[in-house]
Amino acid sequence: MPGVSSLMCAATLVVARHGDAEYVEDFFSDEGGTLTGDGRAQAEALAEAVRDRRISHVWCSDAARAVQTAEIAAHRFGTGVTTRKSLREVDVGDLHGQPFSVDVLHSVTERWFGGDLGASFPGGESGADVVARYAETLAEIADLHRGETVLVVVHQQASCIALPSVAGNVTPAYADRHRLDNGEFAELEIDGDDWVLTRWGDQPLA
């Protein structure tokens, strides 16, 4: 457990979306996907973009597309990779096995970005559920890396609702309008108990 002095140090989390991936199935699924050639190039570009940040460790969801992105970056940094199931994409519940539809997905997530975190997928997660599991895991990571900078590889929908909700200085609606592309990242800093988003994509934030 970190000592009191280490808990007073800021931790910086570079939170990136995984690289472009291809999928065998065309239905809602928890399967991990596999990075495309473009996705592998995006992972390399991500590592290059933060190579001067002295990344001490890489964390990611246990989905294959996130693990592959993390491993490519970690190889460049010479660091290890730790997976967490809690960093996965949104759980769509009863939609699993149903034909994939962006409209069906957005029928719930758009309510989240509009401020209704209580909306949920039947048999799946609400926005509040997503925020809670991300908040818990990000806090765990920060406590293990006070005074350090780490890379965290995650997923678009979950991160775009969770990161602004955790930090509070950017709205989920802003994240919805400025979705992170594959390989793009936000920066989240915690000092004491307060989270602040200091970067979103190519935009520094006050």
C-alpha positions as CSV (number, residue, x, y, z in Angstrom):
1,M,0.0,0.0,0.0
2,P,1.4,3.5,-0.9
3,G,2.7,5.5,2.0
4,V,1.2,8.9,3.0
5,S,3.9,10.9,1.2
6,S,3.4,9.0,-2.0
7,L,-0.4,9.5,-1.9
8,M,0.3,13.3,-2.0
9,C,2.1,13.0,-5.3
10,A,0.2,13.5,-8.6
11,A,-0.3,10.6,-10.9
12,T,-0.8,11.1,-14.6
13,L,-2.8,8.6,-16.7
14,V,-2.5,8.8,-20.5
15,V,-5.7,7.1,-21.5
16,A,-5.8,6.0,-25.1
17,R,-8.2,4.3,-27.4
18,H,-7.0,1.0,-28.8
19,G,-5.9,0.8,-32.5
20,D,-8.2,0.0,-35.4
21,A,-9.4,-3.6,-35.3
22,E,-11.3,-6.2,-37.4
23,Y,-13.9,-8.6,-36.1
24,V,-15.0,-12.0,-37.2
25,E,-18.6,-11.5,-36.1
26,D,-21.1,-8.9,-37.2
27,F,-23.2,-9.0,-34.0
28,F,-22.9,-7.5,-30.6
29,S,-20.2,-9.4,-28.8
30,D,-17.5,-9.3,-26.1
31,E,-15.0,-10.8,-28.4
32,G,-11.7,-8.9,-28.5
33,G,-11.1,-8.2,-32.2
34,T,-7.7,-8.2,-33.8
35,L,-5.6,-5.2,-34.8
36,T,-5.5,-4.4,-38.4
37,G,-2.3,-3.2,-40.1
38,D,-3.5,0.3,-39.6
39,G,-4.2,-0.5,-35.9
40,R,-0.7,-1.7,-35.4
41,A,0.6,1.5,-37.0
42,Q,-1.6,3.5,-34.7
43,A,-0.3,1.7,-31.7
44,E,3.3,2.5,-32.8
45,A,2.3,6.1,-33.4
46,L,0.8,6.3,-29.9
47,A,4.0,5.0,-28.4
48,E,6.0,7.5,-30.3
49,A,3.7,10.4,-29.3
50,V,4.3,9.7,-25.6
51,R,7.8,8.3,-25.7
52,D,9.3,11.3,-23.9
53,R,6.8,11.0,-21.0
54,R,8.8,8.2,-19.2
55,I,5.8,5.8,-19.1
56,S,6.4,3.5,-16.1
57,H,3.8,0.9,-16.9
58,V,0.9,0.1,-19.3
59,W,-2.6,-1.0,-18.3
60,C,-5.4,-2.1,-20.5
61,S,-8.7,-4.0,-20.8
62,D,-8.5,-7.7,-21.4
63,A,-10.0,-7.4,-24.9
64,A,-7.5,-8.6,-27.5
65,R,-7.5,-5.3,-29.4
66,A,-6.6,-3.4,-26.3
67,V,-4.0,-5.9,-25.2
68,Q,-2.3,-5.9,-28.6
69,T,-2.2,-2.1,-28.6
70,A,-0.8,-2.1,-25.1
71,E,1.9,-4.7,-25.8
72,I,3.1,-2.8,-28.9
73,A,3.5,0.4,-26.9
74,A,5.0,-1.4,-23.9
75,H,7.6,-3.0,-26.1
76,R,8.7,0.5,-27.1
77,F,8.8,1.7,-23.5
78,G,10.4,-1.5,-22.1
79,T,7.7,-1.8,-19.5
80,G,5.2,-4.4,-18.4
81,V,1.4,-4.7,-19.2
82,T,-1.4,-5.4,-16.7
83,T,-4.9,-6.2,-17.8
84,R,-8.2,-5.4,-16.1
85,K,-11.6,-6.7,-17.1
86,S,-13.1,-3.6,-15.6
87,L,-11.6,-1.5,-18.4
88,R,-13.7,-3.2,-21.0
89,E,-16.1,-1.5,-23.4
90,V,-19.8,-1.0,-22.3
91,D,-21.7,-4.2,-21.5
92,V,-24.8,-4.2,-23.7
93,G,-26.5,-7.1,-21.9
94,D,-29.3,-8.7,-23.8
95,L,-28.0,-7.2,-27.1
96,H,-25.2,-9.8,-27.2
97,G,-25.7,-12.1,-30.2
98,Q,-28.0,-9.6,-31.9
99,P,-27.1,-7.9,-35.2
100,F,-24.8,-5.0,-34.5
101,S,-26.5,-1.6,-35.0
102,V,-25.0,1.8,-34.2
103,D,-28.5,3.2,-33.9
104,V,-29.4,0.7,-31.2
105,L,-26.2,1.4,-29.4
106,H,-26.7,5.1,-29.5
107,S,-30.3,4.9,-28.4
108,V,-28.9,4.3,-24.9
109,T,-25.4,6.0,-25.0
110,E,-26.8,9.3,-26.3
111,R,-29.0,9.5,-23.2
112,W,-25.8,9.1,-21.1
113,F,-24.0,11.9,-23.0
114,G,-27.1,14.0,-22.5
115,G,-26.8,13.6,-18.7
116,D,-29.1,10.6,-18.0
117,L,-26.6,8.1,-16.6
118,G,-29.4,6.0,-15.2
119,A,-30.4,4.8,-18.6
120,S,-29.3,1.2,-19.2
121,F,-29.1,-1.6,-21.7
122,P,-31.6,-4.3,-20.9
123,G,-29.6,-6.9,-18.9
124,G,-26.5,-4.7,-19.2
125,E,-25.0,-1.6,-17.8
126,S,-26.2,1.9,-17.1
127,G,-24.0,4.9,-17.6
128,A,-23.5,5.1,-13.8
129,D,-22.3,1.5,-13.8
130,V,-19.7,2.3,-16.5
131,V,-18.5,5.4,-14.6
132,A,-18.3,3.5,-11.3
133,R,-16.2,0.6,-12.6
134,Y,-13.8,2.9,-14.5
135,A,-13.5,5.3,-11.5
136,E,-12.6,2.4,-9.2
137,T,-10.0,1.0,-11.6
138,L,-8.4,4.4,-12.4
139,A,-8.1,5.1,-8.7
140,E,-6.4,1.8,-8.2
141,I,-3.9,2.5,-11.0
142,A,-3.3,6.1,-9.7
143,D,-2.6,4.8,-6.2
144,L,0.0,2.4,-7.5
145,H,1.7,5.0,-9.6
146,R,1.9,8.2,-7.6
147,G,4.5,10.5,-9.0
148,E,4.6,8.5,-12.3
149,T,3.0,8.6,-15.7
150,V,1.3,5.4,-17.0
151,L,-0.5,4.5,-20.3
152,V,-4.0,3.0,-20.0
153,V,-5.5,1.5,-23.2
154,V,-9.3,1.4,-23.2
155,H,-12.4,1.7,-25.5
156,Q,-14.3,4.6,-27.0
157,Q,-17.8,4.5,-25.6
158,A,-16.8,3.7,-22.1
159,S,-13.9,6.1,-21.8
160,C,-15.9,9.0,-23.4
161,I,-18.6,8.8,-20.7
162,A,-16.3,7.8,-17.8
163,L,-13.4,10.1,-18.0
164,P,-15.4,13.4,-18.1
165,S,-17.7,12.1,-15.4
166,V,-14.7,11.2,-13.1
167,A,-12.9,14.5,-13.7
168,G,-15.7,17.0,-14.0
169,N,-13.9,19.8,-15.7
170,V,-15.1,18.5,-19.1
171,T,-18.6,17.5,-19.9
172,P,-19.6,14.1,-21.4
173,A,-21.3,16.1,-24.1
174,Y,-17.9,17.6,-25.0
175,A,-16.4,14.1,-25.2
176,D,-19.3,13.0,-27.4
177,R,-18.6,15.8,-29.9
178,H,-14.9,15.1,-29.8
179,R,-14.7,11.3,-29.9
180,L,-11.2,9.8,-29.5
181,D,-10.1,8.2,-32.7
182,N,-8.1,4.9,-32.7
183,G,-4.8,5.6,-31.0
184,E,-5.7,9.0,-29.7
185,F,-5.6,9.8,-26.1
186,A,-6.7,12.0,-23.2
187,E,-4.6,12.8,-20.1
188,L,-6.1,12.5,-16.7
189,E,-4.3,13.7,-13.6
190,I,-5.1,13.1,-9.9
191,D,-3.6,15.3,-7.2
192,G,-4.8,14.3,-3.8
193,D,-8.4,13.1,-4.4
194,D,-9.2,15.4,-7.3
195,W,-9.2,14.3,-10.9
196,V,-8.6,16.8,-13.8
197,L,-8.5,16.2,-17.5
198,T,-5.6,18.1,-18.9
199,R,-5.8,17.0,-22.5
200,W,-8.4,15.6,-24.8
201,G,-7.1,14.4,-28.2
202,D,-5.0,17.2,-29.7
203,Q,-6.5,19.8,-27.4
204,P,-4.9,20.9,-24.1
205,L,-7.5,21.6,-21.4
206,A,-7.3,24.2,-18.6
